[in-house]
Amino acid sequence: MGAILPDKLKAILLGLLAIAFLLGWLARAFPQIAWLQVFRLPGIKMSEEQRARRRRSANRLAAMEIIVAGLALPLVYTVATVMTFNEVKTTPMIIVNTCAVLCIVVGIWIFVRNR
């Protein structure tokens, strides 16, 4: 199957893309150089209240993800063990359940701390 673009054109486009990313990075790194600011992407200016609200929202999401990971961990271990035709052993199950409880406790702690 033939390529849509020739290899030389792909290399040129990749080079142009790399140059665009480099100029954008340089514009952020050197705000005092006026001609570079043409390549700077517009940033979102947020107040401290908006930043705090976003931070709290991100913390709540992270706490939920940790709690769900804690709930899923024993299930994933059991399914993986059964799918590989092995028997579920006591010591690994205790370790997995301890890690699961720890994940749930940490998630709840993040929720409480975030209030």
C-alpha positions as CSV (number, residue, x, y, z in Angstrom):
1,M,0.0,0.0,0.0
2,G,1.4,3.3,-1.0
3,A,2.0,6.2,1.3
4,I,-0.1,9.3,1.0
5,L,2.8,11.7,1.5
6,P,6.4,11.1,0.3
7,D,9.0,10.5,3.0
8,K,10.8,13.8,2.2
9,L,7.6,15.8,2.7
10,K,7.0,13.9,6.0
11,A,10.5,14.8,7.2
12,I,10.0,18.5,6.2
13,L,6.6,18.7,8.0
14,L,8.1,17.0,11.1
15,G,10.9,19.6,11.1
16,L,8.5,22.5,10.8
17,L,6.4,21.1,13.7
18,A,9.5,20.7,15.8
19,I,10.5,24.3,15.0
20,A,7.0,25.5,15.9
21,F,7.2,23.8,19.3
22,L,10.7,25.1,19.9
23,L,9.6,28.7,19.1
24,G,6.6,28.4,21.5
25,W,8.9,27.1,24.3
26,L,11.4,29.9,23.7
27,A,8.6,32.5,23.7
28,R,7.6,31.3,27.2
29,A,11.2,31.1,28.4
30,F,12.3,34.5,27.2
31,P,9.3,37.0,27.5
32,Q,11.6,40.0,27.1
33,I,12.3,39.1,23.4
34,A,9.5,40.9,21.5
35,W,9.6,39.0,18.2
36,L,9.3,35.6,19.9
37,Q,6.0,36.6,21.6
38,V,4.3,36.1,18.2
39,F,4.7,32.4,18.8
40,R,3.5,32.4,22.4
41,L,0.1,30.7,22.9
42,P,-2.4,32.7,24.9
43,G,-2.5,31.7,28.6
44,I,-5.5,31.5,30.9
45,K,-5.3,34.2,33.6
46,M,-7.0,32.9,36.7
47,S,-7.5,34.5,40.1
48,E,-6.4,32.8,43.3
49,E,-10.0,31.8,44.0
50,Q,-10.3,30.0,40.6
51,R,-7.0,28.3,41.1
52,A,-8.0,27.1,44.6
53,R,-11.3,25.9,43.2
54,R,-9.6,23.9,40.4
55,R,-7.1,22.5,42.9
56,R,-9.9,21.3,45.2
57,S,-11.7,19.8,42.2
58,A,-8.5,18.0,41.1
59,N,-7.9,16.7,44.6
60,R,-11.5,15.3,44.8
61,L,-11.0,13.6,41.5
62,A,-7.6,12.1,42.6
63,A,-9.3,10.9,45.8
64,M,-12.0,9.2,43.9
65,E,-9.5,7.5,41.6
66,I,-7.5,6.2,44.6
67,I,-10.7,4.8,46.2
68,V,-11.7,3.1,43.0
69,A,-8.2,1.6,42.7
70,G,-8.5,0.3,46.2
71,L,-11.9,-1.3,45.4
72,A,-10.6,-2.8,42.1
73,L,-7.3,-4.1,43.4
74,P,-8.6,-7.3,45.1
75,L,-10.9,-8.0,42.1
76,V,-8.1,-7.6,39.6
77,Y,-5.8,-9.8,41.6
78,T,-8.4,-12.5,41.9
79,V,-9.4,-12.4,38.2
80,A,-5.7,-12.4,37.1
81,T,-4.9,-15.4,39.3
82,V,-7.9,-17.4,38.2
83,M,-7.3,-16.5,34.5
84,T,-3.8,-17.9,34.7
85,F,-5.2,-21.1,36.2
86,N,-3.5,-20.6,39.6
87,E,-5.1,-20.8,43.0
88,V,-5.6,-17.8,45.2
89,K,-3.1,-18.0,48.0
90,T,-3.5,-16.5,51.5
91,T,-0.4,-14.4,51.8
92,P,-0.7,-12.5,48.5
93,M,-4.4,-12.0,49.2
94,I,-3.6,-10.5,52.6
95,I,-1.0,-8.1,50.9
96,V,-3.5,-7.1,48.2
97,N,-6.3,-6.5,50.7
98,T,-3.9,-4.5,52.9
99,C,-2.9,-2.3,49.9
100,A,-6.6,-2.0,49.0
101,V,-7.6,-0.8,52.4
102,L,-4.6,1.6,52.4
103,C,-5.8,3.1,49.1
104,I,-9.3,3.5,50.4
105,V,-8.1,5.2,53.6
106,V,-5.8,7.5,51.7
107,G,-8.6,8.5,49.4
108,I,-10.9,9.2,52.3
109,W,-8.1,11.2,54.0
110,I,-7.7,13.3,50.8
111,F,-11.5,14.0,50.8
112,V,-11.5,15.0,54.4
113,R,-8.4,17.2,54.1
114,N,-9.8,18.8,51.0
115,R,-12.8,20.3,52.8
